[in-house]
Amino acid sequence: MRLLPLLLLVICSPWPLLQSADAGRTLAEAGAARRPRVRAVSLGGWLVTEGWVKPSLFDGIPNNDLLLQFKSVARNRYLAAEQGGGGAIVADREQPSGWETFKLWRINETTFNFRVFGNQFVGVDISGRVVATATTPGPSETFQLVRRDGDKTRVRIRAPNGLFLQAKTMDSVTADHSEDTNWGDDDPSVFVTNSVAHLQGEYQLCNGYGIRKARQVLRDHWRTFITESDFSFIASSGLNAVRIPVGWWIASDPRPPRPFVGGSLRALDNAFRWAEKYNLDIIVDLHAAPGSQNPYEHSATRDGSQEWGTRDESIAQTVQVIDFLASRYAESPSLLAVSLLNSPLAPGATLRSLTKYYRLGYDAVRRHTRTAYVVMPARLAADDTELLGFAGRFSRAVLDVHYYNLFSGAFDRLTADDTELLGFAGRFSRAVLDVHYYNLFSGAFDRLTADENIDFVRRNRSSDLAAVTRRNGRPLTFVGEWVAEWNVRGASERDYQRFAQVQQDVYGRATFGWAYWMLKNVNHHWSMQWMIQNGYITLDSSRSRAIISPPDGDEQMEMESAGRLKQDAVQAS
């Protein structure tokens, strides 16, 4: 692994004039010094859009349905892609499910491509039959939704040939109905829509508004949602770090690929300046990767599809993003860590593609800094031990494991065993195991009282954390997400205070620290700012004196790493 000379880094960095708090040491040496345990808050919903954080961002987007099901009023059956795609569209399903759900790619307010379960696109063949066979959309796969005045759930679908789709029979859907309609239940060209889900991520916002309007909406949001006064508040409240989610398009700022708009890089630059001013650390977290590493809106997926890692090109592009971030902020004394990929979901993100990317991503960070931690998240819905042996080969690597006790029903697959990644993480020098703890969205938690939730944290969470904490300190442990919210009906202010305090008490034992999700949210208990200002959370100042102690053997590895850095610098010169 070849490292660039430090002099070159200072010249290329946007931070050449910054001075360390310890004037007699270089920035890199200052970054390697022991730091206090992390007491952070995530700036979620700022540079990567999540609609539930601030729903008003989407108020101006008309026809923002994303996942739709279409029921023929004449046949009383749902449209479906036979075998999930690759053949005809039929109208014979009594109940809708995956094959009956169409993912809409928005072109403008009324024009869309329809993508089916197998990722083919709906089109019209030469005989006028409606089929789902195209792997990429073109003019023949472009349709217009015409909604009935006064009843937006009733629609007709205009095909590329200018005629309308109709369910002639349950086995035959064609594009040959005329313009005429009475919108009645006897019209085979009329469908009733069922909206399955609304994705409200960065892609939907930018694509829904269009470049010009999206630029205005997002720049106003970036300028006002998080400001310097927030960093002052964070520091004065007793926190010492922020976790900042970013999207892959930030590396192409100010002219990112469509539909994304530029400006988030300037906001991130401001965040680093404010962090330095108020003596705060930053964890830069790649929340959205090219092709999307999971089907959730925070990955900026276009339609709920997950395609990251299926081709080497997406891995290479993601490494370039990490290289960009590391090179830009390596000389900032506030850079604590770079997180390579938030919440990759198995089996779509394969172990092979993930470990390949982590090797390359780790090297990309190390080309620019030997002091920043490197966060390597485990796959959701996978055996977390699979990465343990891999991670131990690297210095100052951070293993990120998401342990959500949430998402009931179809999302129960996200729950994992906290100890799964220990073997992998233990091989890393200065590794950090990131666990996320929530008492939410599971039927088991719905039945718990306030006292039972608190006792669960005190007993079960304490045991979970102890299970991933080893005597030799390797890996370090980090509760990367927690929140003082639950599903307890009628909980009092005192109940919330006790719930927040017990989590601080337990998660304060994590050897790397913790981060609350998030600073601001329209839902008050998810907003740490609101919780602090209204007395629901009081930070324990005694915890702020604890430091991140290097695990056994890490200091020797750091000395060896420094030696290699100097040797590479000499060779490069």
N, C-alpha and C positions, 0 to 999 in steps of 0.2 A: 504494500500500500504506500503510495507516494503522497507526501504532505507538502503543501506549498510553504515557502519560507515566510516567516512572520512579517518581514518587512513588506513583502508583496501584499499580504493580507491587509496590512494597515493602509496601504495606498489604495487598494480596491474597495475597502470598506466604506460605507457612508458614515462611519463613526470615527474618523481619524483624529479628531481633536478631543475626544472624551478622555477624562482622567479618572483613574481609580480612586476610591476613597482612601486607599493606602498609597500615598504619593510615591513611595519608594519601590513600588512593584509594578510590573507590567499588567495589562488588563487580563492576559491569559492566566498569570499567576494569581491575580485577585479572584478570578473565576474559579480557580482550583481550591481556594481556601474553604475551610469548613463553613457551611452556611447553616442558619437556623432551620429547624424543621418547617416544612411548607405548611402554611395556613393560608390557603388560597381561595379565591372565588373565580368561577368560570364566567367569561363574558359571552355566554351563549346568546344567539340571536342577533349578534352585532354584525360580524363580517361574513357569516354564513346564515342565511335567512332560515328561520323556523317559524312558520305562521302562528303556531300556538303561543309563541312568546309575545308577539305583537300582531294580532289578527288584522288590525286596521290597515296594515301595509297592503292588504289584498282587496280593500274595499272598492277600488276603482276598476277592477278587472271584471268585465262581463263574460258570461258563459265560461266560467272557470272550472266546469266539471272535468274530471280527469278519467275516472273509471266508470263506465256506463254499461248498463244492461238494457236491451231493447225488447219489449214485449209487443208482438203483433196484436192489435186490438181485434182484427178479424179472425185470426187463428187461435187467439188466447194462448199463445206459446211464445217462448223466448227464442231470439236468434242465437245461433251457436256456430262455432267453427268445428266442423267434423274432425275428430281426433285431435282437437286443439289447434289445428292449422295444417296447411298443406293440401287442402281440398276445398270442397264446397261449403258455403254458408247455408244453413238450414233453419227452419223455424218450427222445431218439434219438441222443445224442452219445456216440461211443465214447471220445473224449478231451476233457478239460475245458480251457477257456480263458476268455476274457473273458465271453462270453455265458453261460457255465455257472457263473459266480461270482456269488454273492448277497451283498450287503452288508447286514449285520444291524444294524438300529436297535434298540437295547436299550430295552425299556420297564420290565421288571423281570427277575428272575433267569431266568425261563423264557419270557417273552413278548417278541415281536419284530415289527417291520416288516421285510419283505424288499425291498431295493432292487436293481434289475437294472442292467445295463451302461448302458442309455440313461437311467437315473435315474428310471424309472417304478417304481411299487410293485406288488408282487404282491397280487392280490385274487381274489375269487370272483364270477363273474357270475351272473345270475339263473337260468341253466341248470345251474349247478354246475361250470362249467369254470373252471380256474385260469388267470388271465390276468395280464398286467403292463401296465396301461393308466392307472392313477391317477397324477396328478402330485404329489399330497399324500396322506399316509396318514391313514386314519380307522379306525373300528371294523371295516369290511369288509376292511381290509388288515392286520389284526392276527392273528398266529398264535402258537401255543404249541408249543415244542419239548419233546417227551417222550423222554427218553433211557432206554435199557435199563440196568437194574441190572447192574453188572459189566462192561458194555461201552458206554462213553459215546460211542463213534463210531457206534453204531446208534441211529437216531432215528425217531420218527414225528412228523408235523406236523399238529396239530389246527387246523382252519380255524375262522373266526368262527361258522359254523353248528353247531359242536360235533362235526362228523364229521372224519375224517382224509383227508388227501391220499393219492391212490393213482395209480400209473402204470398205467392200464387197458390202454393200448397205448402204443407208442412215440410216437404222435401225439396221445394224449389223456391229460391229467392232470386229474383231477376231485377234488372234495371231497365224497365220499359213502361212505367206508369206515367200517364200524362200529368200536366200541371193541375188539372181540375181535381178538386176535393171538397167534400163537405165536412171533413174532420170527424166523421161519424165512425161508429164501431164496425160498420160494414165495409170500411175502406181498407183494402189490404196494404196501402202505402202509408198508413198511419201507425206509429209506434208510441208506446208509453215508456218513458225512460225511468230507470232506477239508478240513482247515483250511489255507487258503492263506496267511494272515498274521494276526498279532496286532498291531493298532495299540495302543500303550501311551502315549497322550498325556493331556493334561489333561481332554479331553472324556470319554475312556474311564474315567479314574479317578473323576471326579465322577459320571458317569452310572451306573457300575458299583456304587459304594458307596451312592449316594443322598445327599441333601443333608446329613443329620445326620452320618452316618459319614464322608463325604468331608471335611466341615469339620474333624472331629477329626483325620483322617489327615494332611490338608494343613497344618493349623496346627502340628501336632507336627513335620512335615517342615520347614516354613519356620523354625520356632524353633530347630531343631537342626542342619539341614544346613549352613547358613551362619550364623556368629555373629560377634560383635565380635572374638573371638580370631582368626578367619580374616583379618579386615582387618589386624589387628596383624601376623600372619604374613606377609601379602602385602607390607606396607610394609617389614618388617624383612628380607625376602628380596631386596629391591632392585627390586621392581616398583613402578610408579607409577600404575597405573590398573586399573579393572575394567570389563568389558563385561557388562551385565546384561540378559538377555533377559526381556521381559515380554509378557503377553497383552492383547488388546484389552479384556477384561472388567475390567481393573484400573481403568479410568476410571469404572466403575459401582460400585466398592467403597463401602460394605460389602454392598450387595445387588445383585450382578451377575445377569444373566439366567441362568435354569436351563440346564444343570445346574451351572454354575460356582458356586463359593462365595467369600465375601469373606474378606479378610485379607492378601492379597498386597500391598496398598498400604501397610499398616503396615510390612511387612517391607522394602519399598523405601524408605520414609521412614527406617527404621533404617539402611539401607545408606548413605544420604546423610549421616546424622549420623556414622556410623563413618568414612566416607571423609574428611569434613572433619577429624575428630579425628586421623586418621593421614596427612593430606595426600595423599590419593589422588584421582585424577580418575575420573569415571564416564561411560561411553558407554551411554545407555539405548537398547536395541535392541528395536523392535517385532517380535517373533518370530512372533506369531500374530494375524492380522487377521480381521475378521468374514467368514465364508464360506470362509476358508482360501485362502491365496495359492499353496499347493502341496499335494500329496496326502500329505505326510509328517506323522508324529505331532507334530513340534515346531511345526506350524502349528495344532494343536488341531482338526484336521479330524475330523468325526464318523465318516465311513466311508471315507476315502480320496478323497472328492470334492473338487474345487477349484472354488469358485464366487465367490471374491472378484473384484470388478471387473466382473462380468457385469451388474450393475445400479448405477445412480448412488447408490442408497441405501447400498450397502456402502462406496463411496468416501467419501461424506459422513460416515458413521459413523466411518470410520478417521481422517479429518481431525479429528474431535472428540476422538478419543483422543490424537492428537499435540498438539492444542491444550491438552488437559488436562495432559499430561506437561510440556510446555514452560512453561505458566503456573505449575505447582506447584513446579518446580525451577529456574526461570530465575535466581533470586537466590542459589542455592547456588554458592559458589565451586568446588565439585567438578564441576559440570555441564560436561563437555567437549563432548559431542555427543549428538544425537538421531538415531537411525537409523530411517528412515521405514518400511521393510518388508524383512524378511529373506527372501531366496530366492524372489522371485516366479517362477513357472514358466511359460514359453511353451509352447504358444500360448494356454493358458487365460487367463493375464494378458496382455492385449493391450497393445501399445505405446501405443495411444491412451489406454486407461484408466490406464496407469501414468504417462504424462507428465502427464495431467490431474491425477491424484492428487499427483504430486510438486510441481506448481505450488502446489496448495492446501496441501499439507503444509509446504512451504518457507515460505509466507506465514504459516501458523499458528505456526511456530517463531519467525519474525521479529517477530511481534506482541509477543513477550515478551522476546526476547533477540537482540542483534545479534552477540554474541560466541561463542555455541555453534556448533559445526560441524553441518551438516545432511548426513546420510548418505543417498545415493540409490542403492540397490542395483540392479544390472542384472538383467535377466531371465535365469534359468537356461535353457539350451538355446536361446539366441538370439544374434544378431550383436551383440556388446557395443558396437559403434560407433554403434548406433542412437540412443543417448542423449547422445552426446558434444556435439553442437551445442546441445542443450537445456540441459545443466547449466551451461554457461559463462556464463549470464546472471545467476547468483546469487552473492551474497557468502557466503564461508565455507561453501560447500556441499561435501559429501563424496560422492563417487561410489563406491558399493560394488559391486565385481565379484567374483563367486564363481568361482574357477578350481579346481574339484575335479579332481584326477587320481585319481578313484576311481569306484566304481559300474560294474562291468563288466556286460556283457550288456545288459539293457533300459535300464540307466541310463547307458550310454556317451554318450547325448545331452547329459549335463550338462557335458561337457568343452568348453571354449571357448578362443578365441584371446585371449591376454592383452592384445593391443594394440587390440582391437576398440572400446574405449570411450574411447580417448585423445582423439579429436577433440571428443567431447562434454564430457569432463571438463575439457579444457583451457580451456574458456570460462568456467568458474566461478572466481570469486575465492576463494582459500583452499580449493580443492577437494582432496579426498583420494580416490584410487583404491584401493579395498579389494580385495585379491586373497587367495584362500584356497588354500594349498598343502598337499597330502597325498600321501605315497607309499604309497597304500593302495587295495585293492579293485579293482585293474585287473590283468588277466593279465600285462601287461608288467612290473608291479612284482613280481608273484609270482616271477618268474624271476631277479630281481636278488639278488646277494649283498650282504652288509653293506657291503663296500667299494664296490660298484657303486651302491648307494643313496646313499652318502655322496658319491661322485663325481658322481652325477646332481644332487644339490643344489648342489654346488660349481660345476658347469659349467652345467647346464640351468636350474636355478632362478635362478642368478645372471644368466644371460642373459635369462630371462623378466622378472626385476625391472628389469634395465637397459632393457628394451624399453618399459616403462611409466614410466620416469623421464626427464623432459625437462630440458634445460639451464636453462630459465627457471623450473624448479621447479613448473610447473603442468601437471597436478595433482600434489599431494603423493601419496606412495604409502604404503599401509598393508597389511601382511600380517595381515589380520584374523583368520585362523585357521591354525594349524599345530600339529602334535603330533609327539612323538618316539616314534611307533609305526610299525611296518611289518610285513611278512609274511615276515621272514627267520627261518627255523627254526634254533634252536640259537644265536641271537645271545647274545653274552656281555654282561656288565655294561659292559665297556669299549666294546663295539660301540655300545651305547645311548648312552653318554656322548659318544662321537665323533659320533654321529648328531645328538644334541641340540646339541652345540657348533657343528657346521658350519651348522646351521640358524640358530642365533643369529648367527653370523658373517655369513651371507648376508643374512638378513632384517633384521639390524641396520642395513643400508644403506638400508632403506626410509625415506624422508624424513619420514614421519609416525610410523612405529613399527610394532609388531607386538603381537598378542594370542595367547596359547596357548589352545587349546581342550582342557581346561577345568580348573577348580581341583580338583574331586573327582569320582571315578568308581570304580566297583567294579573296573574294568579298570585296573590300576595305571599303565600307561604313558600312559593318557589323563588321569591325575590329576597335575597339576603339583605339588600339595602332596606327594604320595607321591614323585614324581621328585626334588624338592628335598631332602626329608627323608632320602632314601636315597642321596643322592649321585649320582644319575643326571643331574641338571641343576645346573650352577653358573652363576650369573648374572655376567656380566662387568661389573664396576663402572665400567670406563672408558667404556662405552657410555652410562651414565646422564647424562653431562655434555652429550651432544649435544642441541641444541634444535630445535624445529620452526621453521624459517626461513620467513617469508612469501614466497610466490612473487612474481616481478616484478610490480609494479603493484598488489598487494593492499593495501599500506598506504594508497595513495591512495584506493582504493575504500572502505577502512574509514573514512577521514576523511570521505568523501562520505556514507557511510552514517550516521555519527554526526551529521552536519549535518542529514540528513533526519529523524533521530530527534528532535533538538531542535526542529526546525520543526514536526513533528507534535505534539510535546508542547505547544508554545505554542498551536497551533491548537485542540487539544483542550481547553485550559484557557479 
